Amino acid sequence: MNLKDMPINKNKIIIAVIIMITLFVAVNIFKAGISNIKSLKEKINAEIKNDTLINDIRKTEEKILTYKEEANKKDISSVINTLGSIANKSGVKIIAVKPSKTEDSPVFTKHHFDLRCESDSYHSVGKFISNLESHRDVYFINTLSIRRAPISESKGQQSKFNVDLTLNTVVVKGLI
């Protein structure tokens, strides 16, 4: 069989060429659509990550605001009450509390206090200091002096320790 002997129908050839061109165009459109879908999926994933980061930042900001509010709920009388309750729990007797000075900075105000205490042991002094520095109201001890108190003349009394310390606490500005 010879190709020259076959009758050639021009309409069939034109239809076949049109179908091939249509398939070529469809494949190219499909490829472009696939690449667009991939880029859109990447953008969606990036936006999801951004949303997650924004939510994490918002939660952190809420925690910071809560801490700032807690830090700002201090006045001198509440500080003195807190110091007294910490001392009682630790077995330390506060003899005197004196607010000494206040330092202002653009972000916070630092309040200083001088304390004179009495204790029966080094252990109770250490417990008092530990409880102070781990308290949620944030206290910092600047100076500490521990001296043995003069022994009383009466027998049977245990020696005591005099403790002088300077501590400070901060109030964050810009809230409340």
C-alpha positions in Angstrom: 0.0 0.0 0.0 1.3 3.3 -1.1 0.5 6.6 0.6 0.1 8.2 -2.7 -2.8 6.0 -3.6 -4.7 6.9 -0.4 -7.3 9.5 -0.8 -6.5 12.5 1.3 -9.3 14.4 2.8 -8.4 18.0 3.4 -11.1 18.5 6.0 -9.8 15.6 8.1 -6.3 17.0 8.1 -7.5 20.4 9.1 -9.5 18.9 12.0 -6.5 16.8 13.1 -4.2 19.9 13.0 -6.8 21.9 15.0 -7.1 19.1 17.6 -3.3 19.0 17.9 -3.0 22.8 18.3 -5.9 22.7 20.9 -4.1 19.9 22.8 -0.9 21.8 22.8 -2.6 25.0 24.1 -4.5 23.0 26.7 -1.3 21.3 28.0 0.4 24.8 28.3 -2.6 26.2 30.1 -2.6 23.2 32.4 1.1 23.7 33.2 0.6 27.4 33.9 -2.4 26.5 36.2 -0.3 23.9 38.1 2.5 26.5 38.7 -0.1 29.0 39.8 -1.6 26.5 42.2 1.9 25.7 43.6 2.7 29.4 44.1 -0.7 30.0 45.8 -0.1 27.0 48.1 3.3 28.5 49.1 1.7 31.9 49.8 -1.0 30.2 51.8 1.6 28.3 53.9 3.5 31.6 54.4 0.4 33.4 55.5 -0.4 30.5 57.9 3.0 30.9 59.4 2.6 34.6 59.7 -0.8 34.2 61.4 0.8 31.7 63.8 3.6 34.2 64.6 1.1 37.0 65.0 -0.9 34.9 67.4 2.2 34.0 69.4 3.2 37.6 69.6 -0.3 38.6 70.7 -0.3 35.9 73.5 3.2 37.0 74.6 2.0 40.6 74.6 -1.0 39.7 76.8 1.3 37.9 79.2 3.6 40.9 79.4 0.7 43.2 80.1 -0.5 40.9 82.8 3.0 40.9 84.4 3.1 44.7 84.1 -0.2 45.1 85.8 0.9 42.7 88.6 4.1 44.7 89.0 2.2 48.0 89.2 -0.2 46.9 91.9 2.4 48.0 94.5 2.2 50.8 96.9 4.3 51.3 100.0 1.8 49.8 102.4 1.3 46.7 100.3 5.1 46.3 100.0 5.5 46.6 103.8 2.6 44.1 104.3 4.2 41.7 101.9 7.6 42.0 103.5 6.0 41.3 106.9 4.2 38.2 105.7 7.4 36.8 104.0 9.4 37.5 107.2 6.8 35.7 109.4 6.8 32.6 107.1 10.6 32.6 107.2 11.0 32.9 111.0 12.5 36.4 110.8 11.3 39.3 112.9 11.2 42.7 111.2 12.3 45.5 113.6 12.2 48.4 111.2 11.2 49.2 107.6 12.2 52.5 106.1 11.4 53.6 102.5 14.7 55.3 101.5 14.7 56.6 98.0 13.0 56.4 94.6 14.7 56.3 91.2 12.8 57.3 88.1 13.7 56.1 84.7 11.7 56.4 81.4 10.4 52.8 81.7 10.1 52.1 85.4 10.4 53.5 88.9 12.6 51.8 91.5 11.7 52.0 95.1 14.3 51.3 97.8 13.7 50.1 101.3 16.0 49.7 104.3 15.1 46.8 106.6 16.4 45.9 110.0 15.5 42.4 111.1 16.3 39.9 113.9 16.6 36.1 113.4 17.5 33.1 115.5 19.6 31.4 112.8 21.4 31.9 109.5 19.0 29.3 108.0 15.9 31.5 108.6 17.8 34.5 107.2 18.6 32.5 104.1 15.0 31.3 103.8 13.8 35.0 104.1 16.2 36.1 101.4 15.2 33.2 99.1 11.5 33.9 99.7 12.0 37.6 98.9 13.9 37.1 95.7 11.5 34.4 94.4 8.3 36.4 95.3 6.1 37.3 92.3 6.3 41.0 93.2 10.0 41.1 92.3 12.3 42.2 95.0 16.1 42.7 94.6 18.5 42.7 97.5 21.2 45.3 97.1 23.1 45.1 100.4 23.1 42.6 103.3 24.7 42.7 106.6 24.4 39.9 109.3 25.8 40.5 112.8 25.5 38.4 115.9 23.4 40.3 118.4 24.9 41.0 121.8 24.2 38.1 124.1 21.8 38.8 126.9 22.9 38.4 130.6 20.1 35.9 131.3 21.0 32.3 130.9 19.4 29.9 128.5 18.8 32.5 125.8 19.9 31.6 122.4 22.1 34.0 120.4 20.3 36.1 117.8 21.4 37.7 114.6 20.8 41.3 113.5 20.2 41.6 109.8 20.4 44.9 107.9 19.4 44.8 104.2 18.6 47.2 101.5 16.2 46.0 98.8 14.3 47.5 95.9 11.2 46.8 93.9 10.1 48.2 90.5 6.9 49.7 89.1 6.7 49.7 85.3 5.5 53.0 83.9 2.9 53.5 81.2 0.1 51.4 82.7 -2.8 52.0 85.0 
